[in-house]
Every structure is written in C-alpha cells, then in structure tokens.
Amino acid sequence: EQYILVTRSYPDLAPRRIVHEVIRRMINRQIVDLTEESRARSARAAPAGIEEVRAQHEPLIGFSESMRAQSLELKRFLRKHLYHHYRVRRMTSKAARILSALFEAFMTDPGLLPPEPARNVETLEQAHGPAGRARAVADYIAGMTDRYAIAEYDKVYSPAQLT
C-alpha cells in the first residue's frame, strides 16, 4: 500500500529513496496508530491513579487490532526474508567472532585497553574480583559502534596495525 502511494506521488524517485520513504511512512503509520489507540483505550478506562492502571485486564498501550495484525505480518516477513538471509547471518557471525575475540584479548591483557577503560577494569576488579574485570570489559565493548569494534579488532589482531 505505501509503496504504491510513494511511487505514484514521486514517480522519478530513485529506488533507494523509495525504500526509505516507504519505511518512513510505515513507521509513521504505526506511531500514529499506537498513539490514537492508546489514547482511546486510556479514555475508555479512565483510570484515576496508578493502582487502577495496574488493575486493568487489557493493556492501555497498544496497536489497534488491524495494525497489530499488520505488524505481526511484517515481523513474519522480516524473519523469513531478512533476519535469516545468508548475508545477515554472515554479518552476525563475523560480529560475534569480533566481539568474542576482543573480550578474550581484553580479559587476558587489560593493558591492551585505552587508559580510561583500563582504569575502570582495575577499579571494578579490585572491588568485585574477576567478575568486576569481566563487567568492565563487557561495558567497554558494549559502548562500541560497529566501526569502532572493527577498528579495535584490527589494532589488536592485525599485523599491519602496529599502533
């Protein structure tokens, strides 16, 4: 439905832009539906306080039935055609190997970390032992962007990266 609307409204739009516009419109429809449906549910229930909110048998926040069905259909489609696509699985596998290797390297030798994360490792390890070290290393890795994690991996493991 959104694809037809976009291509009719913008017949000369580049294919990538069509995809972005369709996705933008689909997200917008979900947000509008969620907002309107939640507002209607709240008005019908008219809770006077938090206890009445907690006592509701049905959620006050949610999609309309038709949007819920569309959302489930979209999720099934994405699961089948995107999340299990071989390219996505390859990327996921590479990312897991990079993160595991970084975790192992930093756990084995926290001296490989930049100064601030290294100090955090030392502080948490003193306070909580090995679990503290693991927490600090995991926190450092969790804060990385994809590009930064790849760059760190290269710095730690690539012979071409001597710094």
MDTraj code that builds the backbone (N, CA, C; nanometers):
import mdtraj as md
import numpy as np

residues = "GLU GLN TYR ILE LEU VAL THR ARG SER TYR PRO ASP LEU ALA PRO ARG ARG ILE VAL HIS GLU VAL ILE ARG ARG MET ILE ASN ARG GLN ILE VAL ASP LEU THR GLU GLU SER ARG ALA ARG SER ALA ARG ALA ALA PRO ALA GLY ILE GLU GLU VAL ARG ALA GLN HIS GLU PRO LEU ILE GLY PHE SER GLU SER MET ARG ALA GLN SER LEU GLU LEU LYS ARG PHE LEU ARG LYS HIS LEU TYR HIS HIS TYR ARG VAL ARG ARG MET THR SER LYS ALA ALA ARG ILE LEU SER ALA LEU PHE GLU ALA PHE MET THR ASP PRO GLY LEU LEU PRO PRO GLU PRO ALA ARG ASN VAL GLU THR LEU GLU GLN ALA HIS GLY PRO ALA GLY ARG ALA ARG ALA VAL ALA ASP TYR ILE ALA GLY MET THR ASP ARG TYR ALA ILE ALA GLU TYR ASP LYS VAL TYR SER PRO ALA GLN LEU THR".split()
xyz = np.array([
    [0.0831, -0.1197, 0.0000],
    [0.0000, 0.0000, 0.0000],
    [0.0873, 0.1258, 0.0000],
    [0.1838, 0.1348, 0.0913],
    [0.2703, 0.2526, 0.0983],
    [0.3587, 0.2636, -0.0260],
    [0.4012, 0.1500, -0.0780],
    [0.4841, 0.1504, -0.1976],
    [0.4090, 0.2148, -0.3143],
    [0.2848, 0.1774, -0.3311],
    [0.2030, 0.2330, -0.4394],
    [0.1858, 0.3833, -0.4209],
    [0.1571, 0.4253, -0.2984],
    [0.1409, 0.5686, -0.2717],
    [0.2688, 0.6462, -0.3015],
    [0.3819, 0.5920, -0.2609],
    [0.5093, 0.6617, -0.2819],
    [0.5419, 0.6697, -0.4305],
    [0.5298, 0.5585, -0.5020],
    [0.5654, 0.5598, -0.6443],
    [0.4697, 0.6453, -0.7262],
    [0.3452, 0.6558, -0.6832],
    [0.2515, 0.7456, -0.7529],
    [0.2833, 0.8917, -0.7216],
    [0.3173, 0.9194, -0.5986],
    [0.3465, 1.0573, -0.5584],
    [0.4803, 1.1056, -0.6124],
    [0.5776, 1.0148, -0.6213],
    [0.7128, 1.0511, -0.6635],
    [0.7607, 0.9537, -0.7721],
    [0.7097, 0.9658, -0.8948],
    [0.7430, 0.8684, -0.9994],
    [0.8908, 0.8654, -1.0385],
    [0.9651, 0.9733, -1.0157],
    [1.1055, 0.9792, -1.0565],
    [1.2026, 0.9528, -0.9412],
    [1.1511, 0.9097, -0.8286],
    [1.2349, 0.8877, -0.7116],
    [1.3263, 0.7669, -0.7331],
    [1.4518, 0.7792, -0.6928],
    [1.5484, 0.6693, -0.7043],
    [1.5031, 0.5522, -0.6173],
    [1.5335, 0.4297, -0.6599],
    [1.4881, 0.3111, -0.5846],
    [1.5236, 0.3127, -0.4359],
    [1.6461, 0.3542, -0.4028],
    [1.6847, 0.3593, -0.2601],
    [1.5980, 0.4581, -0.1837],
    [1.5685, 0.5708, -0.2440],
    [1.4847, 0.6727, -0.1801],
    [1.3419, 0.6220, -0.1639],
    [1.2953, 0.5419, -0.2611],
    [1.1607, 0.4827, -0.2500],
    [1.1556, 0.3939, -0.1266],
    [1.2563, 0.3101, -0.1099],
    [1.2607, 0.2199, 0.0064],
    [1.2576, 0.3006, 0.1358],
    [1.3405, 0.4044, 0.1444],
    [1.3449, 0.4861, 0.2662],
    [1.2104, 0.5549, 0.2921],
    [1.1480, 0.6047, 0.1889],
    [1.0195, 0.6738, 0.2063],
    [0.9099, 0.5757, 0.2480],
    [0.9085, 0.4571, 0.1888],
    [0.8088, 0.3565, 0.2265],
    [0.8263, 0.3177, 0.3731],
    [0.9502, 0.2935, 0.4143],
    [0.9772, 0.2571, 0.5536],
    [0.9372, 0.3704, 0.6467],
    [0.9727, 0.4942, 0.6103],
    [0.9362, 0.6097, 0.6925],
    [0.7854, 0.6173, 0.7107],
    [0.7111, 0.5966, 0.6034],
    [0.5652, 0.6028, 0.6115],
    [0.5066, 0.4877, 0.6931],
    [0.5643, 0.3697, 0.6804],
    [0.5157, 0.2554, 0.7591],
    [0.5365, 0.2806, 0.9081],
    [0.6526, 0.3319, 0.9432],
    [0.6809, 0.3631, 1.0842],
    [0.5855, 0.4714, 1.1333],
    [0.5637, 0.5731, 1.0523],
    [0.4725, 0.6810, 1.0898],
    [0.3322, 0.6266, 1.1150],
    [0.2845, 0.5381, 1.0281],
    [0.1506, 0.4801, 1.0467],
    [0.1423, 0.4028, 1.1777],
    [0.2488, 0.3313, 1.2119],
    [0.2490, 0.2561, 1.3372],
    [0.2462, 0.3509, 1.4574],
    [0.3237, 0.4575, 1.4501],
    [0.3277, 0.5539, 1.5610],
    [0.1924, 0.6207, 1.5791],
    [0.1327, 0.6640, 1.4686],
    [0.0013, 0.7292, 1.4756],
    [-0.1018, 0.6320, 1.5309],
    [-0.1014, 0.5077, 1.4817],
    [-0.1966, 0.4077, 1.5292],
    [-0.1774, 0.3811, 1.6783],
    [-0.0529, 0.3623, 1.7200],
    [-0.0246, 0.3365, 1.8613],
    [-0.0729, 0.4517, 1.9487],
    [-0.0462, 0.5734, 1.9054],
    [-0.0860, 0.6915, 1.9820],
    [-0.2385, 0.7017, 1.9914],
    [-0.3052, 0.6901, 1.8777],
    [-0.4509, 0.7035, 1.8772],
    [-0.5190, 0.5907, 1.9532],
    [-0.4753, 0.4682, 1.9329],
    [-0.5350, 0.3537, 2.0015],
    [-0.5109, 0.3624, 2.1527],
    [-0.3920, 0.4010, 2.1925],
    [-0.3607, 0.4126, 2.3351],
    [-0.4416, 0.5239, 2.4004],
    [-0.4556, 0.6338, 2.3285],
    [-0.5373, 0.7447, 2.3800],
    [-0.6824, 0.7001, 2.3980],
    [-0.7369, 0.6263, 2.3014],
    [-0.8755, 0.5777, 2.3097],
    [-0.8917, 0.4784, 2.4245],
    [-0.7969, 0.3867, 2.4399],
    [-0.8041, 0.2894, 2.5489],
    [-0.7988, 0.3594, 2.6845],
    [-0.7110, 0.4570, 2.6957],
    [-0.6990, 0.5308, 2.8222],
    [-0.8263, 0.6081, 2.8531],
    [-0.8852, 0.6661, 2.7506],
    [-1.0100, 0.7409, 2.7709],
    [-1.1219, 0.6468, 2.8135],
    [-1.1310, 0.5280, 2.7522],
    [-1.2356, 0.4317, 2.7903],
    [-1.2155, 0.3825, 2.9327],
    [-1.0931, 0.3544, 2.9705],
    [-1.0666, 0.3015, 3.1050],
    [-1.0732, 0.4113, 3.2103],
    [-1.0304, 0.5309, 3.1745],
    [-1.0295, 0.6472, 3.2639],
    [-0.9774, 0.6150, 3.4037],
    [-0.8560, 0.5602, 3.4130],
    [-0.8031, 0.5268, 3.5458],
    [-0.7777, 0.6536, 3.6275],
    [-0.8107, 0.6457, 3.7549],
    [-0.7940, 0.7613, 3.8430],
    [-0.6544, 0.7654, 3.9052],
    [-0.5820, 0.6569, 3.8974],
    [-0.4491, 0.6528, 3.9569],
    [-0.3726, 0.5302, 3.9112],
    [-0.2513, 0.5183, 3.9601],
    [-0.1629, 0.4112, 3.9165],
    [-0.2171, 0.2730, 3.9517],
    [-0.2842, 0.2604, 4.0633],
    [-0.3399, 0.1302, 4.1019],
    [-0.4477, 0.0859, 4.0039],
    [-0.5276, 0.1795, 3.9558],
    [-0.6299, 0.1452, 3.8564],
    [-0.5651, 0.1100, 3.7221],
    [-0.4527, 0.1727, 3.6896],
    [-0.3791, 0.1364, 3.5677],
    [-0.3300, -0.0071, 3.5814],
    [-0.2713, -0.0394, 3.6953],
    [-0.2189, -0.1740, 3.7190],
    [-0.3298, -0.2790, 3.7216],
    [-0.4496, -0.2400, 3.7585],
    [-0.5616, -0.3338, 3.7705],
    [-0.6291, -0.3626, 3.6365],
    [-0.5906, -0.2937, 3.5313],
    [-0.6528, -0.3157, 3.4004],
    [-0.6280, -0.4588, 3.3524],
    [-0.7311, -0.5181, 3.2923],
    [-0.7184, -0.6546, 3.2399],
    [-0.6526, -0.6556, 3.1025],
    [-0.6650, -0.5470, 3.0302],
    [-0.6040, -0.5330, 2.8978],
    [-0.5050, -0.4174, 2.9028],
    [-0.3987, -0.4238, 2.8235],
    [-0.3020, -0.3138, 2.8221],
    [-0.3662, -0.1831, 2.7757],
    [-0.3248, -0.0746, 2.8372],
    [-0.3734, 0.0565, 2.7945],
    [-0.2970, 0.1063, 2.6725],
    [-0.1790, 0.0543, 2.6517],
    [-0.0939, 0.0960, 2.5411],
    [-0.0828, -0.0186, 2.4422],
    [-0.1158, 0.0092, 2.3166],
    [-0.1036, -0.0956, 2.2157],
    [-0.1607, -0.0533, 2.0821],
    [-0.1337, -0.1351, 1.9820],
    [-0.1851, -0.1123, 1.8478],
    [-0.3334, -0.1486, 1.8405],
    [-0.3998, -0.0932, 1.7412],
    [-0.5346, -0.1374, 1.7082],
    [-0.5237, -0.2805, 1.6567],
    [-0.6352, -0.3515, 1.6487],
    [-0.6322, -0.4901, 1.6013],
    [-0.5772, -0.4999, 1.4593],
    [-0.6192, -0.4099, 1.3714],
    [-0.5722, -0.4186, 1.2329],
    [-0.4225, -0.3901, 1.2246],
    [-0.3723, -0.2929, 1.2996],
    [-0.2288, -0.2629, 1.2973],
    [-0.1495, -0.3751, 1.3633],
    [-0.2063, -0.4348, 1.4670],
    [-0.1394, -0.5470, 1.5317],
    [-0.1219, -0.6612, 1.4329],
    [-0.2247, -0.6893, 1.3552],
    [-0.2178, -0.7955, 1.2541],
    [-0.1140, -0.7602, 1.1471],
    [-0.1115, -0.6347, 1.1033],
    [-0.0144, -0.5918, 1.0033],
    [0.1275, -0.6003, 1.0591],
    [0.1440, -0.5632, 1.1840],
    [0.2748, -0.5673, 1.2479],
    [0.3255, -0.7117, 1.2571],
    [0.2374, -0.8034, 1.2945],
    [0.2756, -0.9452, 1.3018],
    [0.3113, -0.9989, 1.1638],
    [0.2374, -0.9575, 1.0617],
    [0.2676, -0.9998, 0.9245],
    [0.4049, -0.9475, 0.8818],
    [0.4332, -0.8221, 0.9138],
    [0.5634, -0.7635, 0.8816],
    [0.6756, -0.8382, 0.9536],
    [0.6549, -0.8698, 1.0811],
    [0.7571, -0.9420, 1.1571],
    [0.7842, -1.0800, 1.0975],
    [0.6773, -1.1499, 1.0563],
    [0.6955, -1.2810, 0.9926],
    [0.7754, -1.2666, 0.8626],
    [0.7418, -1.1653, 0.7837],
    [0.8113, -1.1412, 0.6579],
    [0.9595, -1.1125, 0.6839],
    [0.9874, -1.0230, 0.7775],
    [1.1264, -0.9865, 0.8075],
    [1.2049, -1.1064, 0.8598],
    [1.1413, -1.1858, 0.9446],
    [1.2092, -1.3032, 0.9992],
    [1.2476, -1.3981, 0.8858],
    [1.1569, -1.4175, 0.7919],
    [1.1810, -1.5118, 0.6829],
    [1.2784, -1.4569, 0.5789],
    [1.2622, -1.3311, 0.5406],
    [1.3365, -1.2775, 0.4266],
    [1.4555, -1.1885, 0.4624],
    [1.4643, -1.1434, 0.5857],
    [1.5753, -1.0552, 0.6214],
    [1.6632, -1.1171, 0.7294],
    [1.6066, -1.1452, 0.8454],
    [1.6874, -1.1899, 0.9581],
    [1.7584, -1.3217, 0.9305],
    [1.6987, -1.4077, 0.8476],
    [1.7602, -1.5371, 0.8179],
    [1.8272, -1.5380, 0.6806],
    [1.8412, -1.4217, 0.6204],
    [1.9105, -1.4118, 0.4919],
    [2.0578, -1.4440, 0.5140],
    [2.1190, -1.5126, 0.4190],
    [2.2570, -1.5580, 0.4375],
    [2.3531, -1.4423, 0.4609],
    [2.3309, -1.3271, 0.3971],
    [2.4219, -1.2143, 0.4173],
    [2.4121, -1.1602, 0.5603],
    [2.2912, -1.1540, 0.6127],
    [2.2711, -1.1078, 0.7504],
    [2.3346, -1.2077, 0.8465],
    [2.3168, -1.3357, 0.8190],
    [2.3761, -1.4387, 0.9056],
    [2.5284, -1.4321, 0.9016],
    [2.5853, -1.4035, 0.7859],
    [2.7305, -1.3885, 0.7760],
    [2.7782, -1.2701, 0.8593],
    [2.7074, -1.1574, 0.8464],
    [2.7456, -1.0386, 0.9249],
    [2.7354, -1.0668, 1.0735],
    [2.6287, -1.1326, 1.1145],
    [2.6087, -1.1651, 1.2554],
    [2.7197, -1.2562, 1.3060],
    [2.7580, -1.3534, 1.2246],
    [2.8650, -1.4457, 1.2626],
    [2.9984, -1.3719, 1.2769],
    [3.0285, -1.2836, 1.1827],
    [3.1520, -1.2050, 1.1906],
    [3.1528, -1.1168, 1.3152],
    [3.0403, -1.0518, 1.3405],
    [3.0311, -0.9632, 1.4571],
    [3.0539, -1.0422, 1.5860],
    [2.9953, -1.1604, 1.5962],
    [3.0121, -1.2429, 1.7160],
    [3.1585, -1.2817, 1.7352],
    [3.2271, -1.3167, 1.6259],
    [3.3682, -1.3534, 1.6362],
    [3.4529, -1.2339, 1.6787],
    [3.4238, -1.1165, 1.6223],
    [3.4989, -0.9960, 1.6585],
    [3.4799, -0.9639, 1.8061],
    [3.3552, -0.9649, 1.8527],
    [3.3273, -0.9309, 1.9926],
    [3.3880, -1.0329, 2.0882],
    [3.3777, -1.1601, 2.0539],
    [3.4372, -1.2648, 2.1385],
    [3.5888, -1.2492, 2.1458],
    [3.6502, -1.2227, 2.0315],
    [3.7964, -1.2072, 2.0286],
    [3.8398, -1.0859, 2.1094],
    [3.7668, -0.9747, 2.0972],
    [3.8008, -0.8552, 2.1758],
    [3.7849, -0.8828, 2.3248],
    [3.6765, -0.9475, 2.3617],
    [3.6538, -0.9784, 2.5035],
    [3.7679, -1.0646, 2.5574],
    [3.8030, -1.1682, 2.4826],
    [3.9111, -1.2579, 2.5250],
    [4.0429, -1.1822, 2.5386],
    [4.0741, -1.0985, 2.4410],
    [4.2010, -1.0239, 2.4436],
    [4.2059, -0.9289, 2.5623],
    [4.0978, -0.8548, 2.5866],
    [4.0960, -0.7560, 2.6947],
    [4.0886, -0.8220, 2.8316],
    [4.0236, -0.9377, 2.8400],
    [4.0207, -1.0108, 2.9673],
    [4.1596, -1.0662, 2.9985],
    [4.2282, -1.1172, 2.8972],
    [4.3610, -1.1753, 2.9152],
    [4.4640, -1.0680, 2.9479],
    [4.4519, -0.9535, 2.8796],
    [4.5510, -0.8464, 2.8981],
    [4.4812, -0.7102, 2.8973],
    [4.4340, -0.6640, 3.0129],
    [4.3676, -0.5342, 3.0185],
    [4.4581, -0.4178, 2.9785],
    [4.5891, -0.4419, 2.9726],
    [4.6828, -0.3402, 2.9268],
    [4.6638, -0.3041, 2.7804],
    [4.5870, -0.3848, 2.7077],
    [4.5562, -0.3547, 2.5677],
    [4.4490, -0.2469, 2.5553],
    [4.3822, -0.2192, 2.6660],
    [4.2745, -0.1190, 2.6652],
    [4.3309, 0.0226, 2.6701],
    [4.2554, 0.1182, 2.6161],
    [4.2939, 0.2589, 2.6349],
    [4.2932, 0.2929, 2.7845],
    [4.3583, 0.4027, 2.8243],
    [4.3770, 0.4339, 2.9664],
    [4.2492, 0.4354, 3.0511],
    [4.1459, 0.5045, 3.0087],
    [4.0255, 0.5153, 3.0936],
    [3.9569, 0.3804, 3.1139],
    [3.9296, 0.3026, 3.0081],
    [3.8712, 0.1705, 3.0309],
    [3.9637, 0.0789, 3.1129],
    [4.0938, 0.0937, 3.0951],
    [4.1875, 0.0121, 3.1735],
    [4.1754, 0.0454, 3.3224],
    [4.1617, 0.1750, 3.3541],
    [4.1434, 0.2152, 3.4952],
    [4.0116, 0.1593, 3.5496],
    [3.9084, 0.1597, 3.4659],
    [3.7783, 0.1066, 3.5075],
    [3.7892, -0.0431, 3.5362],
    [3.8638, -0.1158, 3.4537],
    [3.8868, -0.2588, 3.4772],
    [3.9541, -0.2781, 3.6124],
    [4.0570, -0.2005, 3.6371],
    [4.1310, -0.2129, 3.7631],
    [4.0408, -0.1849, 3.8834],
    [3.9628, -0.0780, 3.8756],
    [3.8735, -0.0399, 3.9849],
    [3.7697, -0.1488, 4.0131],
    [3.7033, -0.1958, 3.9070],
    [3.5991, -0.2973, 3.9269],
    [3.6572, -0.4325, 3.9675],
    [3.7764, -0.4623, 3.9187],
    [3.8397, -0.5887, 3.9576],
    [3.8787, -0.5862, 4.1048],
    [3.9271, -0.4724, 4.1527],
    [3.9605, -0.4604, 4.2947],
    [3.8359, -0.4751, 4.3814],
    [3.7244, -0.4199, 4.3330],
    [3.6014, -0.4237, 4.4120],
    [3.5281, -0.5578, 4.4030],
    [3.5336, -0.6248, 4.2862],
    [3.4492, -0.7436, 4.2645],
    [3.5241, -0.8647, 4.2100],
    [3.6542, -0.8583, 4.2020],
    [3.7318, -0.9715, 4.1535],
    [3.7155, -0.9919, 4.0031],
    [3.7286, -1.1171, 3.9588],
    [3.7204, -1.1469, 3.8153],
    [3.5882, -1.1017, 3.7514],
    [3.4806, -1.1085, 3.8277],
    [3.3512, -1.0631, 3.7742],
    [3.3549, -0.9135, 3.7448],
    [3.4268, -0.8385, 3.8267],
    [3.4413, -0.6950, 3.8033],
    [3.5195, -0.6669, 3.6759],
    [3.6252, -0.7460, 3.6553],
    [3.7035, -0.7313, 3.5321],
    [3.6138, -0.7597, 3.4111],
    [3.5400, -0.8693, 3.4171],
    [3.4515, -0.9064, 3.3062],
    [3.3470, -0.7981, 3.2808],
    [3.2906, -0.7414, 3.3878],
    [3.1895, -0.6370, 3.3737],
    [3.2481, -0.5139, 3.3048],
    [3.3677, -0.4735, 3.3464],
    [3.4307, -0.3545, 3.2884],
    [3.4647, -0.3763, 3.1410],
    [3.5161, -0.4933, 3.1082],
    [3.5489, -0.5233, 2.9683],
    [3.4212, -0.5280, 2.8851],
    [3.3192, -0.5942, 2.9377],
    [3.1919, -0.6029, 2.8654],
    [3.1306, -0.4646, 2.8461],
    [3.1374, -0.3797, 2.9465],
    [3.0840, -0.2434, 2.9343],
    [3.1589, -0.1647, 2.8269],
    [3.2903, -0.1809, 2.8234],
    [3.3706, -0.1114, 2.7224],
    [3.3300, -0.1570, 2.5823],
    [3.3186, -0.2866, 2.5631],
    [3.2816, -0.3404, 2.4319],
    [3.1382, -0.3014, 2.3951],
    [3.0493, -0.3028, 2.4933],
    [2.9090, -0.2682, 2.4662],
    [2.8934, -0.1241, 2.4182],
    [2.9860, -0.0378, 2.4568],
    [2.9794, 0.1020, 2.4162],
    [3.0365, 0.1295, 2.2781],
    [3.0877, 0.0259, 2.2129],
    [3.1498, 0.0446, 2.0815],
    [3.0464, 0.0472, 1.9698],
    [3.0726, 0.1312, 1.8709],
    [2.9965, 0.1226, 1.7461],
    [3.0544, 0.0063, 1.6662],
    [2.9844, -0.0344, 1.5616],
    [3.0355, -0.1417, 1.4761],
    [3.1727, -0.1059, 1.4202],
    [3.1849, 0.0150, 1.3677],
    [3.3108, 0.0572, 1.3070],
    [3.4238, 0.0614, 1.4093],
    [3.3935, 0.1095, 1.5279],
    [3.4974, 0.1175, 1.6311],
    [3.5415, -0.0234, 1.6724],
    [3.4464, -0.1157, 1.6851],
    [3.4808, -0.2535, 1.7230],
    [3.5710, -0.3164, 1.6173],
    [3.5412, -0.2939, 1.4911],
    [3.6244, -0.3482, 1.3833],
    [3.7638, -0.2862, 1.3884],
    [3.7686, -0.1549, 1.4114],
    [3.8982, -0.0864, 1.4202],
    [3.9786, -0.1389, 1.5392],
    [3.9150, -0.1596, 1.6529],
    [3.9841, -0.2135, 1.7709],
    [4.0339, -0.3552, 1.7441],
    [3.9514, -0.4348, 1.6789],
    [3.9910, -0.5713, 1.6432],
    [4.1166, -0.5676, 1.5564],
    [4.1141, -0.4788, 1.4564],
    [4.2315, -0.4652, 1.3689],
    [4.3540, -0.4219, 1.4483],
    [4.3373, -0.3281, 1.5414],
    [4.4509, -0.2808, 1.6208],
    [4.5083, -0.3925, 1.7072],
    [4.4212, -0.4777, 1.7584],
    [4.4663, -0.5848, 1.8467],
    [4.5234, -0.7032, 1.7689],
    [4.4612, -0.7386, 1.6573],
    [4.4960, -0.8628, 1.5892],
    [4.5684, -0.8494, 1.4555],
    [4.5577, -0.7367, 1.3876],
    [4.6176, -0.7252, 1.2553],
    [4.7661, -0.6922, 1.2639],
    [4.8513, -0.7731, 1.1985],
    [4.9942, -0.7421, 1.1980],
    [5.0239, -0.6097, 1.1280],
    [4.9364, -0.5677, 1.0373],
    [4.9579, -0.4398, 0.9654],
    [4.9346, -0.3208, 1.0571],
    [4.8581, -0.3385, 1.1638],
    [4.8279, -0.2309, 1.2593],
    [4.9276, -0.2407, 1.3740],
    [5.0332, -0.1648, 1.3671],
    [5.1362, -0.1735, 1.4712],
    [5.1164, -0.0716, 1.5828],
    [5.0103, 0.0096, 1.5776],
    [4.9854, 0.1064, 1.6851],
    [4.8591, 0.0746, 1.7571],
])
top = md.Topology()
chain = top.add_chain()
for i, resn in enumerate(residues, 1):
    res = top.add_residue(resn, chain, resSeq=i)
    for name in ("N", "CA", "C"):
        top.add_atom(name, md.element.get_by_symbol(name[0]), res)
traj = md.Trajectory(xyz[None], top)
